[in-house]
């Protein structure tokens, strides 16, 4: 069994920013490996400050 965890990507609908849990958002203290679901309800897009509710899952 692979130890690599498959994380879902999420896109900010207003600006197109992609949150990739494999990369995180270092400038905001979010280390790689944190799933989108664990960011918290008060988290906002680092690019445009849109609410977390403005993100949608990126379908492959």
C-alpha distance matrix in Angstrom:
0.0 3.8 6.5 9.0 10.7 12.7 16.2 19.2 22.3 25.7 29.1 32.4 34.8 38.0 37.0 33.7 31.9 28.1 26.1 22.8 20.8 19.0 22.6 24.5 28.3 29.4 33.1 32.6 30.6 27.3 24.6 21.4 18.6 21.1 20.5 23.7 24.0 24.5 27.3 30.1 32.8 35.2 33.0 34.7 34.0 34.6 36.4 38.8 38.5 37.6 36.3 32.6 33.7 34.6 31.0 29.1 25.5 25.1 24.1 22.4
3.8 0.0 3.8 5.5 7.9 10.0 13.5 16.7 19.5 23.0 26.3 29.6 32.1 35.1 34.0 30.7 28.7 24.9 23.0 19.5 17.6 15.5 19.0 21.1 24.9 26.0 29.7 29.4 27.4 24.2 21.4 18.0 15.6 18.4 18.0 21.2 22.0 22.4 24.9 27.9 30.8 32.9 30.4 31.9 31.0 31.4 33.1 35.6 35.5 34.8 33.8 30.2 31.5 32.2 28.5 26.8 23.3 22.6 22.0 20.3
6.5 3.8 0.0 3.8 6.3 9.5 12.4 15.9 18.6 22.0 25.3 28.4 31.2 34.0 32.8 29.7 27.4 23.7 21.4 17.9 15.5 13.5 16.9 18.6 22.4 23.2 26.9 26.5 24.3 21.2 18.3 15.2 12.6 15.5 15.7 19.2 20.0 19.9 22.3 25.4 28.5 30.4 28.0 29.7 29.0 29.2 31.2 33.8 33.4 33.0 31.9 28.3 30.0 30.8 27.3 26.1 22.8 22.5 22.5 21.1
9.0 5.5 3.8 0.0 3.8 6.4 9.2 12.8 15.1 18.6 21.9 25.0 27.8 30.6 29.2 26.1 23.8 20.1 17.9 14.4 12.3 10.1 13.6 15.7 19.5 20.6 24.2 24.0 22.2 18.9 16.1 12.7 10.4 13.4 13.3 16.5 17.9 18.1 20.2 23.4 26.4 28.2 25.5 26.9 25.9 26.1 27.9 30.5 30.3 29.9 29.0 25.5 27.3 27.8 24.1 22.9 19.6 19.1 19.2 17.9
10.7 7.9 6.3 3.8 0.0 3.8 6.1 9.7 12.5 15.8 19.3 22.3 25.1 28.0 27.0 24.0 21.7 18.0 15.6 12.5 10.1 9.1 12.8 14.2 18.0 19.6 23.1 22.3 20.7 17.2 14.9 11.6 8.7 10.9 10.1 13.3 14.3 14.8 17.1 20.2 23.0 25.0 22.5 24.1 23.3 23.9 25.9 28.2 27.8 27.1 25.9 22.3 23.8 24.6 21.0 19.8 16.6 16.5 16.9 16.2
12.7 10.0 9.5 6.4 3.8 0.0 3.8 6.7 9.6 13.1 16.4 19.8 22.2 25.3 24.4 21.2 19.4 15.6 13.7 10.7 9.3 8.8 12.5 14.0 17.6 19.8 23.0 22.3 21.3 17.6 16.0 12.5 10.0 11.6 9.8 12.1 13.5 14.9 16.8 19.9 22.2 24.3 21.7 22.8 21.7 22.7 24.2 26.3 26.2 25.2 24.2 20.6 21.8 22.2 18.5 16.9 13.4 13.0 13.1 12.4
16.2 13.5 12.4 9.2 6.1 3.8 0.0 3.8 6.5 9.7 13.2 16.3 18.9 21.9 21.1 18.1 16.2 12.5 10.2 7.7 6.2 7.0 10.4 11.2 14.6 17.2 20.1 19.1 18.4 14.7 13.6 10.5 8.2 8.9 6.6 8.4 10.3 11.9 13.4 16.5 18.7 20.7 18.0 19.0 18.0 19.1 20.7 22.7 22.4 21.4 20.4 16.9 18.3 18.7 15.0 13.8 10.7 10.8 11.9 12.0
19.2 16.7 15.9 12.8 9.7 6.7 3.8 0.0 3.8 6.6 10.2 13.4 15.6 18.9 18.4 15.4 14.0 10.4 8.8 7.4 7.5 9.2 11.8 12.2 15.0 18.1 20.5 19.4 19.4 15.7 15.5 12.8 11.0 10.7 7.6 7.6 9.6 12.1 13.1 15.9 17.4 19.5 16.9 17.4 16.2 17.9 19.1 20.7 20.5 19.0 18.1 14.6 15.5 15.6 11.9 10.2 6.9 7.2 8.6 9.5
22.3 19.5 18.6 15.1 12.5 9.6 6.5 3.8 0.0 3.8 6.8 10.3 12.7 15.7 14.9 11.7 10.3 6.7 5.8 5.1 7.1 9.0 10.4 10.8 12.9 16.4 18.4 17.5 18.1 14.7 15.0 12.6 11.9 11.4 8.9 7.8 10.7 13.1 13.0 15.8 17.0 18.6 15.6 15.3 13.5 15.0 15.8 17.4 17.8 16.4 16.1 13.1 14.2 13.6 9.8 8.5 5.9 5.4 8.1 9.3
25.7 23.0 22.0 18.6 15.8 13.1 9.7 6.6 3.8 0.0 3.8 6.8 9.3 12.3 12.0 9.4 8.3 5.6 5.2 7.0 9.0 11.8 12.4 11.7 12.9 16.6 17.9 16.7 17.9 14.8 16.0 14.3 14.0 12.5 9.9 7.4 10.0 12.7 11.8 14.1 14.5 16.0 13.2 12.4 10.7 12.9 13.5 14.5 14.7 12.9 12.6 9.8 10.8 9.8 6.0 5.4 4.4 5.3 8.8 11.1
29.1 26.3 25.3 21.9 19.3 16.4 13.2 10.2 6.8 3.8 0.0 3.8 6.0 8.9 8.4 5.7 5.6 4.4 6.3 9.0 11.8 14.3 14.0 13.4 13.7 17.4 18.0 17.1 19.0 16.4 18.0 16.7 17.0 15.5 13.4 10.5 13.2 15.6 14.1 16.0 15.8 16.6 13.8 12.0 9.5 11.8 11.4 12.0 12.9 11.1 11.8 10.0 10.7 8.4 5.2 5.4 6.3 6.2 9.9 12.2
32.4 29.6 28.4 25.0 22.3 19.8 16.3 13.4 10.3 6.8 3.8 0.0 3.8 5.7 5.8 4.9 5.2 6.4 8.0 11.5 14.0 16.8 16.0 14.6 14.0 17.6 17.4 16.2 18.7 16.6 18.9 18.3 19.0 17.0 15.2 11.8 14.2 16.3 14.0 15.3 14.5 14.7 12.1 9.6 7.0 9.8 9.0 8.7 9.6 7.5 8.8 8.1 8.9 5.9 4.4 6.6 9.1 9.7 13.3 15.8
34.8 32.1 31.2 27.8 25.1 22.2 18.9 15.6 12.7 9.3 6.0 3.8 0.0 3.8 5.8 5.7 7.9 9.5 11.5 14.8 17.4 20.1 19.5 18.4 17.7 21.3 21.0 19.8 22.4 20.4 22.7 22.0 22.5 20.5 18.3 14.9 16.7 19.2 17.2 18.0 16.5 16.9 14.9 12.2 10.1 13.0 11.6 10.3 11.5 8.7 10.1 10.1 9.5 5.8 5.7 6.9 10.0 10.5 13.5 16.2
38.0 35.1 34.0 30.6 28.0 25.3 21.9 18.9 15.7 12.3 8.9 5.7 3.8 0.0 3.8 6.2 8.4 11.2 13.4 16.8 19.6 22.2 20.9 19.6 18.2 21.5 20.5 19.5 22.6 21.1 23.7 23.6 24.5 22.4 20.7 17.3 19.2 21.2 18.6 19.2 17.5 17.1 15.2 11.9 9.6 12.1 9.9 7.8 9.7 7.3 10.0 11.2 11.1 7.3 8.5 10.5 13.7 14.1 17.1 19.7
37.0 34.0 32.8 29.2 27.0 24.4 21.1 18.4 14.9 12.0 8.4 5.8 5.8 3.8 0.0 3.8 5.7 9.2 11.8 15.1 18.1 20.3 18.6 17.6 16.0 19.1 18.0 17.7 20.8 19.5 21.9 21.7 23.1 21.5 20.2 17.1 19.7 21.4 18.6 19.9 18.8 18.1 15.5 12.1 8.9 10.3 7.5 6.6 9.5 8.5 11.7 12.5 13.4 9.8 9.9 11.9 14.3 14.0 17.2 19.2
33.7 30.7 29.7 26.1 24.0 21.2 18.1 15.4 11.7 9.4 5.7 4.9 5.7 6.2 3.8 0.0 3.8 6.3 9.6 12.4 15.7 17.6 16.3 15.9 15.0 18.3 18.0 17.8 20.5 18.7 20.6 19.7 20.9 19.7 18.2 15.4 18.3 20.2 18.0 19.7 19.2 19.0 16.1 13.2 9.8 11.2 9.0 9.4 11.9 10.7 13.1 12.9 13.7 10.4 9.0 10.0 11.7 10.7 13.9 15.5
31.9 28.7 27.4 23.8 21.7 19.4 16.2 14.0 10.3 8.3 5.6 5.2 7.9 8.4 5.7 3.8 0.0 3.8 6.5 9.5 12.7 14.6 12.9 12.2 11.1 14.5 14.3 14.2 16.8 15.0 16.9 16.2 17.7 16.5 15.6 13.1 16.3 17.7 15.2 17.4 17.5 17.1 13.7 11.1 7.5 8.2 6.7 8.4 10.5 10.2 12.3 11.7 13.5 10.9 9.0 10.7 11.8 11.1 14.7 16.1
28.1 24.9 23.7 20.1 18.0 15.6 12.5 10.4 6.7 5.6 4.4 6.4 9.5 11.2 9.2 6.3 3.8 0.0 3.8 6.1 9.6 11.3 10.3 10.2 10.3 13.8 14.7 14.4 16.3 13.8 15.0 13.7 14.8 14.0 12.8 10.7 14.2 15.8 13.9 16.6 17.2 17.5 14.1 12.3 9.2 10.1 9.7 11.8 13.1 12.5 13.7 12.0 13.8 11.8 8.9 9.5 9.5 8.5 12.0 13.2
26.1 23.0 21.4 17.9 15.6 13.7 10.2 8.8 5.8 5.2 6.3 8.0 11.5 13.4 11.8 9.6 6.5 3.8 0.0 3.8 6.3 8.9 8.1 7.1 7.9 11.6 12.9 12.1 13.4 10.5 11.8 10.5 11.4 10.2 9.3 7.4 11.1 12.2 10.5 13.6 14.8 15.2 11.7 10.9 8.6 9.4 10.5 12.7 13.0 12.6 13.0 10.6 13.0 12.1 8.9 10.0 9.5 9.6 13.1 14.4
22.8 19.5 17.9 14.4 12.5 10.7 7.7 7.4 5.1 7.0 9.0 11.5 14.8 16.8 15.1 12.4 9.5 6.1 3.8 0.0 3.8 5.4 5.5 6.0 8.3 11.5 13.8 13.5 13.9 10.6 10.6 8.3 9.0 9.0 8.3 8.1 11.8 12.7 11.9 15.4 17.3 18.0 14.5 14.3 12.2 12.5 13.7 16.3 16.6 16.4 16.6 13.9 16.2 15.5 12.1 12.3 10.7 10.1 13.0 13.4
20.8 17.6 15.5 12.3 10.1 9.3 6.2 7.5 7.1 9.0 11.8 14.0 17.4 19.6 18.1 15.7 12.7 9.6 6.3 3.8 0.0 3.8 5.3 5.0 8.4 11.0 13.9 13.0 12.5 8.8 8.2 5.6 5.3 5.4 5.4 6.6 10.0 10.1 10.1 13.8 16.3 17.3 14.0 14.8 13.6 13.9 15.9 18.4 18.1 18.0 17.4 14.4 16.9 17.0 13.7 14.1 12.2 12.4 15.0 15.5
19.0 15.5 13.5 10.1 9.1 8.8 7.0 9.2 9.0 11.8 14.3 16.8 20.1 22.2 20.3 17.6 14.6 11.3 8.9 5.4 3.8 0.0 3.8 6.0 9.6 11.4 14.7 14.8 13.8 10.5 8.6 5.0 5.4 7.7 8.5 10.4 13.5 13.5 13.6 17.4 20.1 20.9 17.5 18.2 16.6 16.2 18.0 20.9 21.0 21.2 21.0 18.0 20.5 20.4 17.0 17.0 14.8 14.2 16.2 15.8
22.6 19.0 16.9 13.6 12.8 12.5 10.4 11.8 10.4 12.4 14.0 16.0 19.5 20.9 18.6 16.3 12.9 10.3 8.1 5.5 5.3 3.8 0.0 3.8 6.7 8.1 11.4 12.0 11.5 8.8 7.3 4.7 7.4 9.0 10.4 11.5 15.0 14.6 13.8 17.5 20.1 20.2 16.6 16.7 14.8 13.7 15.4 18.6 19.0 19.7 20.1 17.7 20.6 20.1 17.0 17.7 16.1 15.4 18.0 17.7
24.5 21.1 18.6 15.7 14.2 14.0 11.2 12.2 10.8 11.7 13.4 14.6 18.4 19.6 17.6 15.9 12.2 10.2 7.1 6.0 5.0 6.0 3.8 0.0 3.8 6.0 9.1 8.8 8.3 5.2 4.9 4.2 6.9 6.9 8.9 9.4 12.8 11.9 10.5 14.2 16.8 16.6 13.1 13.6 12.2 11.1 13.5 16.5 16.3 17.2 17.3 14.9 18.2 18.1 15.3 16.7 15.7 15.8 18.9 19.3
28.3 24.9 22.4 19.5 18.0 17.6 14.6 15.0 12.9 12.9 13.7 14.0 17.7 18.2 16.0 15.0 11.1 10.3 7.9 8.3 8.4 9.6 6.7 3.8 0.0 3.8 5.6 5.6 6.4 4.9 6.5 7.6 10.5 9.8 11.6 11.2 14.5 13.5 11.0 14.2 16.4 15.5 11.8 11.7 10.1 8.1 10.6 13.8 13.6 15.3 15.8 14.3 17.8 17.4 15.3 17.4 17.2 17.4 20.8 21.5
29.4 26.0 23.2 20.6 19.6 19.8 17.2 18.1 16.4 16.6 17.4 17.6 21.3 21.5 19.1 18.3 14.5 13.8 11.6 11.5 11.0 11.4 8.1 6.0 3.8 0.0 3.8 5.3 5.0 5.4 6.0 8.1 11.6 11.5 14.2 14.4 17.4 15.7 13.4 16.5 19.0 17.6 14.2 14.4 13.2 10.5 13.0 16.3 16.1 18.3 18.9 17.6 21.2 21.0 19.0 21.2 20.9 21.0 24.2 24.7
33.1 29.7 26.9 24.2 23.1 23.0 20.1 20.5 18.4 17.9 18.0 17.4 21.0 20.5 18.0 18.0 14.3 14.7 12.9 13.8 13.9 14.7 11.4 9.1 5.6 3.8 0.0 3.8 5.7 7.6 9.4 11.8 15.1 14.4 16.7 16.2 19.2 17.5 14.6 17.1 19.0 17.0 13.7 13.3 12.1 8.8 11.1 14.3 14.0 16.8 17.9 17.4 21.1 20.6 19.3 21.9 22.2 22.4 26.0 26.7
32.6 29.4 26.5 24.0 22.3 22.3 19.1 19.4 17.5 16.7 17.1 16.2 19.8 19.5 17.7 17.8 14.2 14.4 12.1 13.5 13.0 14.8 12.0 8.8 5.6 5.3 3.8 0.0 3.8 5.6 8.7 11.5 14.1 12.5 14.7 13.9 16.4 14.5 11.4 13.5 15.4 13.4 10.3 10.5 10.3 7.6 10.9 13.4 12.2 14.8 15.2 14.6 18.4 18.4 17.4 20.2 20.8 21.6 25.2 26.4
30.6 27.4 24.3 22.2 20.7 21.3 18.4 19.4 18.1 17.9 19.0 18.7 22.4 22.6 20.8 20.5 16.8 16.3 13.4 13.9 12.5 13.8 11.5 8.3 6.4 5.0 5.7 3.8 0.0 3.8 6.1 9.6 12.1 10.8 13.8 13.9 16.1 13.6 11.1 13.6 16.2 14.6 11.9 13.1 13.3 11.1 14.5 17.0 15.6 17.9 17.7 16.5 20.2 20.8 19.3 21.8 21.9 22.8 26.1 27.1
27.3 24.2 21.2 18.9 17.2 17.6 14.7 15.7 14.7 14.8 16.4 16.6 20.4 21.1 19.5 18.7 15.0 13.8 10.5 10.6 8.8 10.5 8.8 5.2 4.9 5.4 7.6 5.6 3.8 0.0 3.8 6.7 8.7 7.2 10.1 10.4 12.8 10.6 8.6 11.7 14.6 13.8 10.7 12.2 12.2 10.8 14.1 16.7 15.4 16.9 16.5 14.5 18.1 18.8 16.8 18.9 18.6 19.5 22.7 23.7
24.6 21.4 18.3 16.1 14.9 16.0 13.6 15.5 15.0 16.0 18.0 18.9 22.7 23.7 21.9 20.6 16.9 15.0 11.8 10.6 8.2 8.6 7.3 4.9 6.5 6.0 9.4 8.7 6.1 3.8 0.0 3.8 6.4 6.6 10.1 11.7 14.1 11.9 10.9 14.3 17.6 17.3 14.2 15.7 15.3 13.9 16.9 19.8 18.9 20.2 19.8 17.5 20.9 21.5 19.1 20.6 19.6 20.2 23.0 23.5
21.4 18.0 15.2 12.7 11.6 12.5 10.5 12.8 12.6 14.3 16.7 18.3 22.0 23.6 21.7 19.7 16.2 13.7 10.5 8.3 5.6 5.0 4.7 4.2 7.6 8.1 11.8 11.5 9.6 6.7 3.8 0.0 3.8 5.8 8.7 10.8 13.6 12.2 11.9 15.6 18.8 19.0 15.8 17.1 16.2 15.2 17.7 20.7 20.2 21.0 20.7 18.0 21.0 21.4 18.5 19.4 17.8 17.9 20.4 20.5
18.6 15.6 12.6 10.4 8.7 10.0 8.2 11.0 11.9 14.0 17.0 19.0 22.5 24.5 23.1 20.9 17.7 14.8 11.4 9.0 5.3 5.4 7.4 6.9 10.5 11.6 15.1 14.1 12.1 8.7 6.4 3.8 0.0 3.8 6.3 9.4 11.5 10.2 11.1 14.7 18.0 19.0 16.2 17.9 17.5 17.3 19.9 22.5 21.7 21.9 21.0 17.8 20.5 21.4 18.3 18.7 16.7 17.2 19.3 19.5
21.1 18.4 15.5 13.4 10.9 11.6 8.9 10.7 11.4 12.5 15.5 17.0 20.5 22.4 21.5 19.7 16.5 14.0 10.2 9.0 5.4 7.7 9.0 6.9 9.8 11.5 14.4 12.5 10.8 7.2 6.6 5.8 3.8 0.0 3.8 6.5 8.3 6.6 7.4 10.9 14.2 15.3 12.8 14.9 15.0 15.3 18.2 20.4 19.0 19.1 17.8 14.6 17.3 18.6 15.8 16.7 15.2 16.5 18.9 19.9
20.5 18.0 15.7 13.3 10.1 9.8 6.6 7.6 8.9 9.9 13.4 15.2 18.3 20.7 20.2 18.2 15.6 12.8 9.3 8.3 5.4 8.5 10.4 8.9 11.6 14.2 16.7 14.7 13.8 10.1 10.1 8.7 6.3 3.8 0.0 3.8 5.4 5.5 7.1 10.3 13.1 15.0 12.6 14.5 14.6 15.7 18.3 20.0 18.7 18.1 16.4 12.9 15.0 16.3 13.3 13.6 11.9 13.6 15.8 17.1
23.7 21.2 19.2 16.5 13.3 12.1 8.4 7.6 7.8 7.4 10.5 11.8 14.9 17.3 17.1 15.4 13.1 10.7 7.4 8.1 6.6 10.4 11.5 9.4 11.2 14.4 16.2 13.9 13.9 10.4 11.7 10.8 9.4 6.5 3.8 0.0 3.8 5.4 5.5 8.4 10.4 12.3 9.8 11.4 11.5 13.3 15.7 16.9 15.5 14.5 12.8 9.2 11.3 12.5 9.7 10.5 9.5 11.7 14.5 16.5
24.0 22.0 20.0 17.9 14.3 13.5 10.3 9.6 10.7 10.0 13.2 14.2 16.7 19.2 19.7 18.3 16.3 14.2 11.1 11.8 10.0 13.5 15.0 12.8 14.5 17.4 19.2 16.4 16.1 12.8 14.1 13.6 11.5 8.3 5.4 3.8 0.0 3.8 5.7 7.1 9.0 11.8 10.5 12.8 13.8 16.0 18.6 19.2 17.4 15.9 13.4 9.7 11.1 13.3 11.1 11.6 10.8 13.8 16.0 18.3
24.5 22.4 19.9 18.1 14.8 14.9 11.9 12.1 13.1 12.7 15.6 16.3 19.2 21.2 21.4 20.2 17.7 15.8 12.2 12.7 10.1 13.5 14.6 11.9 13.5 15.7 17.5 14.5 13.6 10.6 11.9 12.2 10.2 6.6 5.5 5.4 3.8 0.0 3.8 5.6 8.8 11.0 9.7 12.7 14.2 15.8 18.9 19.8 17.6 16.9 14.4 11.1 13.3 15.6 13.7 14.9 14.3 16.9 19.3 21.4
27.3 24.9 22.3 20.2 17.1 16.8 13.4 13.1 13.0 11.8 14.1 14.0 17.2 18.6 18.6 18.0 15.2 13.9 10.5 11.9 10.1 13.6 13.8 10.5 11.0 13.4 14.6 11.4 11.1 8.6 10.9 11.9 11.1 7.4 7.1 5.5 5.7 3.8 0.0 3.8 7.0 8.1 6.1 9.1 10.8 12.2 15.5 16.4 14.0 13.7 11.5 8.6 11.5 13.6 12.0 14.1 14.3 16.7 19.7 21.8
30.1 27.9 25.4 23.4 20.2 19.9 16.5 15.9 15.8 14.1 16.0 15.3 18.0 19.2 19.9 19.7 17.4 16.6 13.6 15.4 13.8 17.4 17.5 14.2 14.2 16.5 17.1 13.5 13.6 11.7 14.3 15.6 14.7 10.9 10.3 8.4 7.1 5.6 3.8 0.0 3.8 5.5 5.6 9.2 11.9 13.8 17.0 17.1 14.2 13.6 10.6 8.2 10.6 13.4 12.8 15.1 15.9 18.9 21.7 24.3
32.8 30.8 28.5 26.4 23.0 22.2 18.7 17.4 17.0 14.5 15.8 14.5 16.5 17.5 18.8 19.2 17.5 17.2 14.8 17.3 16.3 20.1 20.1 16.8 16.4 19.0 19.0 15.4 16.2 14.6 17.6 18.8 18.0 14.2 13.1 10.4 9.0 8.8 7.0 3.8 0.0 3.8 5.6 8.4 11.5 14.1 16.8 16.1 12.9 11.7 8.2 6.5 8.1 11.3 11.7 14.3 15.8 19.1 21.9 24.9
35.2 32.9 30.4 28.2 25.0 24.3 20.7 19.5 18.6 16.0 16.6 14.7 16.9 17.1 18.1 19.0 17.1 17.5 15.2 18.0 17.3 20.9 20.2 16.6 15.5 17.6 17.0 13.4 14.6 13.8 17.3 19.0 19.0 15.3 15.0 12.3 11.8 11.0 8.1 5.5 3.8 0.0 3.8 6.4 10.1 12.1 15.0 14.2 10.6 10.3 7.4 7.2 9.6 12.0 12.9 16.1 18.0 20.8 24.0 26.9
33.0 30.4 28.0 25.5 22.5 21.7 18.0 16.9 15.6 13.2 13.8 12.1 14.9 15.2 15.5 16.1 13.7 14.1 11.7 14.5 14.0 17.5 16.6 13.1 11.8 14.2 13.7 10.3 11.9 10.7 14.2 15.8 16.2 12.8 12.6 9.8 10.5 9.7 6.1 5.6 5.6 3.8 0.0 3.8 7.0 8.8 11.9 11.8 8.7 8.9 6.8 5.8 9.4 10.9 11.0 14.2 15.9 18.3 21.7 24.2
34.7 31.9 29.7 26.9 24.1 22.8 19.0 17.4 15.3 12.4 12.0 9.6 12.2 11.9 12.1 13.2 11.1 12.3 10.9 14.3 14.8 18.2 16.7 13.6 11.7 14.4 13.3 10.5 13.1 12.2 15.7 17.1 17.9 14.9 14.5 11.4 12.8 12.7 9.1 9.2 8.4 6.4 3.8 0.0 3.8 6.2 8.7 8.0 5.0 5.4 4.8 5.3 8.8 9.0 9.5 13.2 15.4 17.4 21.0 23.5
34.0 31.0 29.0 25.9 23.3 21.7 18.0 16.2 13.5 10.7 9.5 7.0 10.1 9.6 8.9 9.8 7.5 9.2 8.6 12.2 13.6 16.6 14.8 12.2 10.1 13.2 12.1 10.3 13.3 12.2 15.3 16.2 17.5 15.0 14.6 11.5 13.8 14.2 10.8 11.9 11.5 10.1 7.0 3.8 0.0 3.8 5.4 5.6 4.5 5.1 6.6 6.8 9.9 8.7 8.5 12.0 14.1 15.3 19.1 21.3
34.6 31.4 29.2 26.1 23.9 22.7 19.1 17.9 15.0 12.9 11.8 9.8 13.0 12.1 10.3 11.2 8.2 10.1 9.4 12.5 13.9 16.2 13.7 11.1 8.1 10.5 8.8 7.6 11.1 10.8 13.9 15.2 17.3 15.3 15.7 13.3 16.0 15.8 12.2 13.8 14.1 12.1 8.8 6.2 3.8 0.0 3.8 6.0 5.8 8.2 10.0 10.4 13.7 12.5 12.0 15.2 16.8 17.5 21.3 23.0
36.4 33.1 31.2 27.9 25.9 24.2 20.7 19.1 15.8 13.5 11.4 9.0 11.6 9.9 7.5 9.0 6.7 9.7 10.5 13.7 15.9 18.0 15.4 13.5 10.6 13.0 11.1 10.9 14.5 14.1 16.9 17.7 19.9 18.2 18.3 15.7 18.6 18.9 15.5 17.0 16.8 15.0 11.9 8.7 5.4 3.8 0.0 3.8 6.1 8.2 11.2 12.1 14.7 12.6 12.4 15.4 17.2 17.3 21.1 22.7
38.8 35.6 33.8 30.5 28.2 26.3 22.7 20.7 17.4 14.5 12.0 8.7 10.3 7.8 6.6 9.4 8.4 11.8 12.7 16.3 18.4 20.9 18.6 16.5 13.8 16.3 14.3 13.4 17.0 16.7 19.8 20.7 22.5 20.4 20.0 16.9 19.2 19.8 16.4 17.1 16.1 14.2 11.8 8.0 5.6 6.0 3.8 0.0 3.8 5.6 9.1 11.1 13.1 10.8 11.7 15.0 17.6 18.2 21.8 23.9
38.5 35.5 33.4 30.3 27.8 26.2 22.4 20.5 17.8 14.7 12.9 9.6 11.5 9.7 9.5 11.9 10.5 13.1 13.0 16.6 18.1 21.0 19.0 16.3 13.6 16.1 14.0 12.2 15.6 15.4 18.9 20.2 21.7 19.0 18.7 15.5 17.4 17.6 14.0 14.2 12.9 10.6 8.7 5.0 4.5 5.8 6.1 3.8 0.0 3.8 6.4 8.8 11.2 9.9 11.3 15.0 17.6 19.0 22.7 25.1
37.6 34.8 33.0 29.9 27.1 25.2 21.4 19.0 16.4 12.9 11.1 7.5 8.7 7.3 8.5 10.7 10.2 12.5 12.6 16.4 18.0 21.2 19.7 17.2 15.3 18.3 16.8 14.8 17.9 16.9 20.2 21.0 21.9 19.1 18.1 14.5 15.9 16.9 13.7 13.6 11.7 10.3 8.9 5.4 5.1 8.2 8.2 5.6 3.8 0.0 3.8 6.5 8.0 6.3 8.4 12.0 15.1 16.8 20.3 23.1
36.3 33.8 31.9 29.0 25.9 24.2 20.4 18.1 16.1 12.6 11.8 8.8 10.1 10.0 11.7 13.1 12.3 13.7 13.0 16.6 17.4 21.0 20.1 17.3 15.8 18.9 17.9 15.2 17.7 16.5 19.8 20.7 21.0 17.8 16.4 12.8 13.4 14.4 11.5 10.6 8.2 7.4 6.8 4.8 6.6 10.0 11.2 9.1 6.4 3.8 0.0 3.8 5.2 5.5 7.7 11.4 14.4 16.8 20.1 23.1
32.6 30.2 28.3 25.5 22.3 20.6 16.9 14.6 13.1 9.8 10.0 8.1 10.1 11.2 12.5 12.9 11.7 12.0 10.6 13.9 14.4 18.0 17.7 14.9 14.3 17.6 17.4 14.6 16.5 14.5 17.5 18.0 17.8 14.6 12.9 9.2 9.7 11.1 8.6 8.2 6.5 7.2 5.8 5.3 6.8 10.4 12.1 11.1 8.8 6.5 3.8 0.0 3.8 5.3 5.7 9.1 11.5 14.2 17.5 20.5
33.7 31.5 30.0 27.3 23.8 21.8 18.3 15.5 14.2 10.8 10.7 8.9 9.5 11.1 13.4 13.7 13.5 13.8 13.0 16.2 16.9 20.5 20.6 18.2 17.8 21.2 21.1 18.4 20.2 18.1 20.9 21.0 20.5 17.3 15.0 11.3 11.1 13.3 11.5 10.6 8.1 9.6 9.4 8.8 9.9 13.7 14.7 13.1 11.2 8.0 5.2 3.8 0.0 3.8 5.5 8.0 11.0 14.1 16.8 20.3
34.6 32.2 30.8 27.8 24.6 22.2 18.7 15.6 13.6 9.8 8.4 5.9 5.8 7.3 9.8 10.4 10.9 11.8 12.1 15.5 17.0 20.4 20.1 18.1 17.4 21.0 20.6 18.4 20.8 18.8 21.5 21.4 21.4 18.6 16.3 12.5 13.3 15.6 13.6 13.4 11.3 12.0 10.9 9.0 8.7 12.5 12.6 10.8 9.9 6.3 5.5 5.3 3.8 0.0 3.8 6.7 10.3 12.6 15.6 18.9
31.0 28.5 27.3 24.1 21.0 18.5 15.0 11.9 9.8 6.0 5.2 4.4 5.7 8.5 9.9 9.0 9.0 8.9 8.9 12.1 13.7 17.0 17.0 15.3 15.3 19.0 19.3 17.4 19.3 16.8 19.1 18.5 18.3 15.8 13.3 9.7 11.1 13.7 12.0 12.8 11.7 12.9 11.0 9.5 8.5 12.0 12.4 11.7 11.3 8.4 7.7 5.7 5.5 3.8 0.0 3.8 6.9 9.2 12.4 15.5
29.1 26.8 26.1 22.9 19.8 16.9 13.8 10.2 8.5 5.4 5.4 6.6 6.9 10.5 11.9 10.0 10.7 9.5 10.0 12.3 14.1 17.0 17.7 16.7 17.4 21.2 21.9 20.2 21.8 18.9 20.6 19.4 18.7 16.7 13.6 10.5 11.6 14.9 14.1 15.1 14.3 16.1 14.2 13.2 12.0 15.2 15.4 15.0 15.0 12.0 11.4 9.1 8.0 6.7 3.8 0.0 3.8 6.3 9.0 12.4
25.5 23.3 22.8 19.6 16.6 13.4 10.7 6.9 5.9 4.4 6.3 9.1 10.0 13.7 14.3 11.7 11.8 9.5 9.5 10.7 12.2 14.8 16.1 15.7 17.2 20.9 22.2 20.8 21.9 18.6 19.6 17.8 16.7 15.2 11.9 9.5 10.8 14.3 14.3 15.9 15.8 18.0 15.9 15.4 14.1 16.8 17.2 17.6 17.6 15.1 14.4 11.5 11.0 10.3 6.9 3.8 0.0 3.8 6.1 9.4
25.1 22.6 22.5 19.1 16.5 13.0 10.8 7.2 5.4 5.3 6.2 9.7 10.5 14.1 14.0 10.7 11.1 8.5 9.6 10.1 12.4 14.2 15.4 15.8 17.4 21.0 22.4 21.6 22.8 19.5 20.2 17.9 17.2 16.5 13.6 11.7 13.8 16.9 16.7 18.9 19.1 20.8 18.3 17.4 15.3 17.5 17.3 18.2 19.0 16.8 16.8 14.2 14.1 12.6 9.2 6.3 3.8 0.0 3.8 6.4
24.1 22.0 22.5 19.2 16.9 13.1 11.9 8.6 8.1 8.8 9.9 13.3 13.5 17.1 17.2 13.9 14.7 12.0 13.1 13.0 15.0 16.2 18.0 18.9 20.8 24.2 26.0 25.2 26.1 22.7 23.0 20.4 19.3 18.9 15.8 14.5 16.0 19.3 19.7 21.7 21.9 24.0 21.7 21.0 19.1 21.3 21.1 21.8 22.7 20.3 20.1 17.5 16.8 15.6 12.4 9.0 6.1 3.8 0.0 3.8
22.4 20.3 21.1 17.9 16.2 12.4 12.0 9.5 9.3 11.1 12.2 15.8 16.2 19.7 19.2 15.5 16.1 13.2 14.4 13.4 15.5 15.8 17.7 19.3 21.5 24.7 26.7 26.4 27.1 23.7 23.5 20.5 19.5 19.9 17.1 16.5 18.3 21.4 21.8 24.3 24.9 26.9 24.2 23.5 21.3 23.0 22.7 23.9 25.1 23.1 23.1 20.5 20.3 18.9 15.5 12.4 9.4 6.4 3.8 0.0
